[in-house]
Amino acid sequence: KKKKKKKVLCVDTTVSTQSTWDNLEGKKNLNMASLVNEKPSEFKYIHRFYNTNIDGKRKIPYALRQVKGIGRRLAILVCKKARIDVHARAGDVTDEDLQRVQDILNDPIGHGVPKWFLNRPRDFKDNFTGQLISNNLETRIREDLERMKKIKLHRGIRHM
């Protein structure tokens, strides 16, 4: 039997990088546009959002996670509902975009976020279903622990 010869692909690595860049100059749709900030004067390094400083160098969903009560999945969902690119940096986002995010977080059910996605289903006192964020979340957790201590639940006794 004859053995088949393997085909070997030879790559010439001596191609000039200058000629490659000259060929790319005429093309306008390069993926490098996201790496270079076209308007550096409009970039904000810190946004103030729900009593929290948001780092402008991070991508917007991960920057929103710095706020207590907003997780990774909720941040991505809210960005999609507000029509903000999830790959954009938080410093490139305008104040109007952040206001839309804040409106969605204040009334998530009204903007189409499902009830099972929220962190406060059927509140004990007022049967409220919604998303608690920042100081509201800390206050409700403290109130819940006080109530559990008062009625001597096992969860409340552990915090005494």
N, C-alpha and C positions, 0 to 999 in steps of 0.2 A: 504494500500500500504506500502511496505517496503522501508525504506530509504536506499539509497546506502551509504556505508561508504566511506569517502574520503581517498584516499591514501596519506600518509604523507611521504615525502622523508627526511630521517635523514642523516645529513652530520656529519662525525666524524672530528672534528677540531683539534684532538690531534695528527695528523700525524707529524712526526718529519721532520723539514725542512732540517736537515742534510742528511737524507736518500733521500729526493727529489733531493738535489744538487748532491749527489753521483750518482743518476740515470741519471742526465742530463750531467754529465761529458763526457760520451762516445758519446753523440750526437754532431755533428759538425755544423749543420745548425740551430743555434739559432739566433733569431732576435736581440740579444743583441750586435751583432758585430758593429752595427751602433752607439751604445752609447759609445763605447770605441775606442779611436783613436789609431790605431795600430802603426803608425809612427808619434809620437809627434814632432820629429825634423823637419818634412816637413810641418807642419801646419803654415800658415801665418795669423797673426791676422789682417793685413791691406794690401789690394791690391790697387795699384794706377791704375785707369781705367777712361779714358776720363776726366782728371783733377779733379777727385773725389776720395776720400778715401772710399774704400768699406770695411765694417766690415766683418772680416773673420768668426765670430761666427754665423752669420746669414745664412740661407739657400740661395743658390745661386740666385734663381729668386728674392727673396726679397732684397738681397744685391744689385743686379743690379738696383733695383728701386731707389736707392739713386742718380743715375745719372739722371740729368734733361733730359726729353725726352723719358725715358724708363718707361713704365707702367707695371702693373702686368701681363697683358695678353701677351704683347710683350716679356717680360722677360722670361716667361714660354715657349713661342713659340721658341725664339732664343735658349734657352737651349736644347729643343728637337731637333732643326735643327743641333745644334753643337754636339749632342749625349752626353750631360752631364746629369747626374742624377739630377732631380729637387729636390730630397731630400738631396743631398749632401751639406755640409757646404762650404761656399765660401773659407775658409782657406785651405780646402783639394783640391781645384781645382788648376791644374798646370798652368803655364804661357802659355803653348801651347793651353790649353783649352780656356783661356781668349783671346788668339790671334785669335782662330776660332770664338769666339763670336764677337770680334771686326770686323773681316772680314765680318761676316753676317750682322752686323749693318751698315757697310759701303756700302754694296750692297745687300739690302734685297730682291729686286725683282729678282736678279740673283740667289738667294738661295731658291726661291720658296715662299716667303712671298707675299700674295696677296696685290694688290694696295690699296684696301679699308682699309687695316690694318694700313697704314702708316699715319704719322701726317702732311705731306705736300703734298697734292694732287694738281697737276696742279698749280705750282707756277706762280705768276703774271708776273714776268719778263721773265723767260726762260722756262716756261712750264715744270719745273722739278717736277717729282713725286718721293718722297723718304722720308726717315726718318731723321729728324734733331735732333741732340743730343748735349747737353752741350752748349758750347759757340756759335756754329752755330745757335742753336735754339734761344738763347737770342738775337743774332745779327739780325736774320731775323724778330723777333717780333718787335724789335726797329725800323728797317727799314720800316716795314709795318705800324706802328703807325705814323712815320714821313710822309709817303706817304698819309695816311688818313687825317692827319692834313693839309697837303699842299692842297689837293683837297677839304677840308672842309666837309668830310663825318661826319655823326652823330657819328660814332664810334671814329673818330679822334678828334672831338671837345670835347668829354667827357674826353680825356686825356690831354687837354690843361691846 
